[in-house]
Amino acid sequence: MNDIINNIKNVRSRIALACENIGRDVDSVKLMLATKTVDPDRIRIAIEAGETLLGENRIQEFAVKNPELSDLKYDRHFIGHLQTNKIKDVLKYNVKCLQSLDNIELMQKLDRHFQAEGCCIDVMVQVNTSFESSKFGLSPDKVFTFLKELKKYDTLKLTGFMTIGLFDSSMEAVRRSYTRLKDLRNRAISEGIVSPECKELSMGMSSDLEVAIEEGATIVRIGTAIFGTRI
């Protein structure tokens, strides 16, 4: 318990220092707990310590963890690749935001499902800013066409953009993958393709959160620095 609480304090201190160094308000950056493979009892410690924004990669893990954490209040975001046959589970587990929207088929099926249910969901567009074939996400040159298509679907409320940074020992190489997302967002807003309210940039993890914050991250997704190395 103490390890997790101390780790949260350390991460919060890193966020605060990164914001201070570039003159940002610390409240402009939200800490998301990346809970892939993390046991519910460890997640509970973090929630009870005041962290209430969780990001999960697998619907199957929502299914396992939800009963164990049902007495707690927290916001669930889905940050992994969503298969179309799992769409119904997004509602079942009260997912507030899908951060990994990156293909038109998923967009269309989500809209049909939410139209039938009479509700809507926040979404972010995932962009592959590192150009790695192993990662999901739209190629940057296809983002604007995708955004124009997304406008047709009232049940999907765009709040911003997400990327998984380049896994590289060079922080400057990592930085470029975050700069690309910031530039895409800024251009989409300036050209009127999206609303100025679509400001969220979900980017940055345990090893590079400072760089992500310097490049404008509004949500950093932290797992290892809080819960330890994944099993």
Backbone hydrogen bonds, N-H to C=O, Kabsch-Sander energy under -0.5 kcal/mol:
donor,donor_aa,acceptor,acceptor_aa,energy
5,I,1,M,-2.3
6,N,2,N,-2.9
7,N,3,D,-2.5
8,I,4,I,-2.4
9,K,5,I,-2.0
10,N,6,N,-2.4
11,V,7,N,-2.6
12,R,8,I,-2.9
13,S,9,K,-2.1
14,R,10,N,-2.1
15,I,11,V,-2.5
16,A,12,R,-2.5
17,L,13,S,-2.6
18,A,14,R,-2.4
19,C,15,I,-2.3
20,E,16,A,-2.6
21,N,17,L,-2.4
22,I,18,A,-0.8
22,I,19,C,-0.7
23,G,19,C,-0.6
23,G,20,E,-0.9
24,R,19,C,-2.8
28,S,25,D,-2.3
29,V,26,V,-1.5
30,K,218,T,-3.4
32,M,30,K,-0.6
32,M,220,V,-2.9
33,L,53,L,-3.0
34,A,32,M,-0.7
34,A,222,I,-2.3
35,T,33,L,-0.9
35,T,55,G,-2.2
38,V,35,T,-2.0
42,R,39,D,-0.8
43,I,39,D,-1.9
44,R,40,P,-2.7
45,I,41,D,-1.2
46,A,42,R,-1.4
47,I,43,I,-2.4
48,E,44,R,-2.9
49,A,45,I,-1.0
50,G,47,I,-1.9
51,E,46,A,-2.2
52,T,50,G,-0.7
54,L,52,T,-0.6
54,L,75,D,-2.9
55,G,33,L,-3.1
56,E,77,H,-2.4
61,E,58,R,-0.7
62,F,58,R,-1.4
63,A,59,I,-2.1
64,V,60,Q,-1.4
65,K,61,E,-2.8
66,N,62,F,-2.9
69,L,65,K,-1.3
69,L,66,N,-0.7
70,S,67,P,-0.5
72,L,69,L,-2.0
74,Y,72,L,-0.6
75,D,52,T,-3.5
76,R,94,N,-0.5
77,H,54,L,-2.7
77,H,75,D,-0.5
78,F,97,C,-2.7
79,I,56,E,-2.7
79,I,77,H,-0.6
80,G,56,E,-0.8
83,Q,81,H,-0.6
86,K,83,Q,-2.1
87,I,84,T,-1.3
89,D,86,K,-1.1
90,V,86,K,-0.6
90,V,87,I,-1.5
91,L,87,I,-0.7
92,K,88,K,-1.7
93,Y,89,D,-2.2
94,N,91,L,-2.0
95,V,90,V,-2.6
96,K,76,R,-2.7
97,C,76,R,-1.1
98,L,122,D,-2.5
99,Q,78,F,-2.7
99,Q,97,C,-0.7
100,S,78,F,-0.5
101,L,124,M,-1.8
107,M,103,N,-2.0
108,Q,104,I,-2.8
109,K,105,E,-2.3
110,L,106,L,-2.7
111,D,107,M,-2.2
112,R,108,Q,-2.2
113,H,109,K,-2.2
114,F,110,L,-2.8
115,Q,111,D,-2.6
116,A,112,R,-2.0
117,E,113,H,-1.5
118,G,114,F,-1.0
119,C,114,F,-2.1
121,I,155,T,-2.7
122,D,96,K,-1.6
123,V,157,K,-2.5
124,M,98,L,-2.5
125,V,160,G,-1.9
126,Q,101,L,-2.2
126,Q,124,M,-0.6
127,V,162,M,-2.7
128,N,138,L,-3.1
129,T,127,V,-1.5
131,F,128,N,-0.8
135,K,132,E,-1.7
138,L,126,Q,-2.7
142,K,139,S,-2.5
143,V,139,S,-0.5
143,V,140,P,-1.0
146,F,142,K,-1.8
147,L,143,V,-2.6
148,K,144,F,-2.0
149,E,145,T,-1.6
150,L,146,F,-2.3
151,K,147,L,-1.2
152,K,149,E,-1.7
153,Y,150,L,-1.9
154,D,152,K,-0.8
156,L,153,Y,-1.3
157,K,121,I,-2.6
157,K,155,T,-0.7
158,L,156,L,-0.8
159,T,123,V,-2.6
160,G,123,V,-0.8
161,F,200,E,-2.7
162,M,125,V,-2.4
163,T,202,S,-2.1
165,G,163,T,-0.6
168,D,166,L,-1.1
171,M,169,S,-0.8
174,V,170,S,-2.0
175,R,171,M,-2.7
176,R,172,E,-1.6
177,S,173,A,-1.0
177,S,174,V,-0.7
178,Y,174,V,-1.1
178,Y,175,R,-0.6
179,T,175,R,-2.9
180,R,176,R,-2.0
181,L,177,S,-0.8
182,K,178,Y,-2.2
183,D,179,T,-2.8
184,L,180,R,-2.2
185,R,181,L,-2.4
186,N,182,K,-2.7
187,R,183,D,-2.5
188,A,184,L,-2.6
189,I,185,R,-2.2
190,S,186,N,-2.7
191,E,187,R,-2.3
192,G,189,I,-1.4
193,I,188,A,-2.0
194,V,188,A,-1.5
198,C,195,S,-2.1
199,K,197,E,-2.2
200,E,159,T,-2.1
202,S,161,F,-2.9
203,M,201,L,-1.0
203,M,219,I,-2.1
208,D,205,M,-1.0
209,L,205,M,-1.1
212,A,208,D,-2.2
213,I,209,L,-2.4
214,E,210,E,-2.3
215,E,211,V,-1.5
216,G,213,I,-1.6
217,A,212,A,-2.6
218,T,201,L,-2.4
219,I,201,L,-1.8
220,V,30,K,-2.4
221,R,204,G,-2.4
222,I,32,M,-3.0
222,I,220,V,-0.8
223,G,221,R,-0.5
226,I,223,G,-1.5
227,F,223,G,-3.3
228,G,224,T,-2.1
